[in-house]
Structures are given as structure tokens and as C-alpha cells.
Amino acid sequence: MIKKYYLLSPGPTPVPEAVLAAAAEPIIHHRTPEFSRIFMETTEGIKYVFGTKEDAFILTSSGTGGMEAAIVNTLSPGDKVIAINGGKFGERWGNICKAYGLSCKEIVLEWGRDFTKDELEAEIKADSGVKAVFATLSETSTGAVYDVRGFGEVVSKTDAILVVDGISGVGATACPMDEWNIDVLVSGSQKSFMIPPGLAYIAFSPKAWKRVETSRLPKFYFDAVKAKKNLEKRTTPWTPAISLVIQQKKSLDIIKEMGLEKLYAHHRILAESTRAGIGALNLEILAQKPGNILTAVKTPPALDGVKLVKVMQDKYRAYIAGAQDPNKGKFFRIAHLGYMGAFDVITALSALELALADMGYHFEMGGSIKAAENIIKENWT
Ligand SMILES: *Cc1c(COP(=O)(O)O)cnc(C)c1O
């Protein structure tokens, strides 16, 4: 049997055909006017999606490298920081901070639970001398989206900087860096930016740049001062991932042509149709405030959640994502970000229905498809 593969995970995500083809272009040398032009246009595109007038830097690493760059460039040993830990990726902020010897107060939330700006304000007030607050726009392990705009209102009134992991969210949901008072914004290439894994993006506000000047944590490869000096010369300190930059420029062309408002509306329709489908199956969504990037769904208590995902992946080749440790099996995650369309939602729901039926769950076959189609029909343009 032909086993067609359906990538429906929240990263890596599918890559548009024209962007895939760009990877096959011959390698050009990176210290040339030709590459500089592509590099600077790509940088401009990242700034557009980030909503910032500040420089945006392209790092050769996965998203986590961008998170590490945010920390090593703005902080000094022993600095007091707060990390909002609502899942696997919020937890990573705390882990990197601890690895660098920072004094990190982690706010550990039950997975899927929201965290408000008022709660953050109380945490900051409870502690004097907080140098940075680490937050996540879209917590990819739970599907929750946090009130980053509200966090910006709170943190901008203090001496602390707000550092945001926008690795799955930026490009799928609004996160205008300058307008929302975000001091450091990080993203990565293999989620909403629609290219393969391998690049991270980072930008610093003027308030964060002041920190960069005095930061004493060790750094070399991810040194933002070196990156800035080189960007002024339209280049990078080290050999860039040339093909990925070329691919990113292609995919940013698609994004710019569509415009951010339309891009976010597209993700909203995909999310709403997915949620309607899930509701029709009488299944429950994990996140208190679900975002439009992915939908985490609780496994029905009678079923083995690890097996459910395995059936979808192995039998139907629908690569949705399971839940990460320590919640393996308790829920599963359907992605609808990046290069995805209405029929990716239908595919995911159909594979879910088939796997549920295989495992003896009782429901009306086709119900989720119908519910999703109704939303698509009303909203598609
Ligand atoms: C994917 C992801 C990361 C980790 O990025 P890597 O590219 O795997 O290093 C961090 N944060 C969030 C929110 C993510 O979705």
C-alpha cells in the first residue's frame, strides 16, 4: 500500500513547495553582495513579522539556541529572574537560567492553566530586584496562549526586561514586539515560519540593549554585540546556514504578500474548525485559553492515549503529536500552524475518528468533519 505521510505536528511543520525547491539552488558564497542582499531582505522580513524597528538577528541553531542567546546576552551571574513555567517550553527557560547560575524563581503552573498579568504583577512585587521575566507566547506542549501584551504592560513599569519565547506563536498569532513592550523576542524557523529546522531569530529592545552592554554571562557564538557589528556590514559573524536563509526569504515573501492580519485570520479559522470538530466528538480541550497554533485534546479516560497517537501515526500515517513527559498519554496535540490549510484540519480529524473507532470509542462517525466543515464554510475566503 502507498503510505502517504501527513505531517500534522506543531514543529517541524510542512514547507511550501516553492520553499522546498529553493533549497536545491546552488550554494552561493556568503561574503558576497548577492548573499548580503538576500540576507538583509530576510532580516527585514523577520522584523516585519516581529513588529519591531530594532535589528533582528538570524542565528544558526534551533529555537533553543535563540533562548540561550536571550539569556547570555542580557544577564549576569546570580541575577534574580522569574520564569513562567506552564509546560515543557516554559520549563526550558528555567532550565537554561539555572544552567547559567541565575537565581530563578519558577512559577510552575498546572499544564494548560492560564496565568494573568495581575498574577505576574503580584509575583514581581513580592521580590525586589527582579532583572528579567521569561514568558512563552504559545506554550506548544499544551496549546495555551498567554497574555504577553498584559505581561508587557506590567514588566515595562519595572526595571526588569520581558523575554518572550515566540517559537511556535510568532507568525501564527499577533505578537507585535514594540507595541507590546517586549524586550527580547525569540522565534525559530520550523514552526510558523514555514521552513525546515535550523534557524533561530532574536531581537532586542533599547531597554534590553542597555543590558547587553553590561551583561557578564559567558558567551561567544551567540554574542549579540558581534552579531550587531556584523549586521552593520550586512553580514554575520560566522558562516550562516545559506540555504535556510534563502528558504526563509522565499517563505517571508509568501507571508508579506498575504499580510499579517490575513495570516492570523487563517490560523484562527483552522483553530476554530479544529475545536468545533473536537467538541463534536465530546472531547475536552486542555488549555484554559487555547491559542490558534495547535489544539491539545484530553484523551478519553477509558482509552490508552499513547496507543491512540501510535494508531494515528503508524496505521494512518497522520503525524499528530502526543503529550510530552510527564503527561505522556494524557492528551494529544493537533497542529494547525504554518503551511497548513482547511484539509489538514479535516485530515487530522478524520485520522482521529478512525483511530478512536479502532479503539472502540463510541461516537458518531463523521461528526467532527461536519462540525469543522461548517466553520470552514462560514469563514473561508
Ligand atoms: C519548538 C519550541 C521550542 C524549541 O525549539 P527547538 O527548535 O526544538 O530548539 C521552544 N519553545 C517553543 C514554544 C517551541 O514551540
The ligand as an ORCA input file, in Angstrom:
! r2SCAN-3c Opt
* xyz 0 1
  C       9.686     24.207     19.352
  C       9.722     25.110     20.521
  C      10.898     25.345     21.233
  C      12.166     24.608     20.998
  O      12.713     24.841     19.829
  P      13.819     23.866     19.196
  O      13.778     24.386     17.804
  O      13.363     22.456     19.345
  O      15.078     24.147     19.886
  C      10.872     26.253     22.269
  N       9.742     26.884     22.603
  C       8.587     26.669     21.961
  C       7.369     27.387     22.408
  C       8.546     25.777     20.892
  O       7.386     25.564     20.253
*
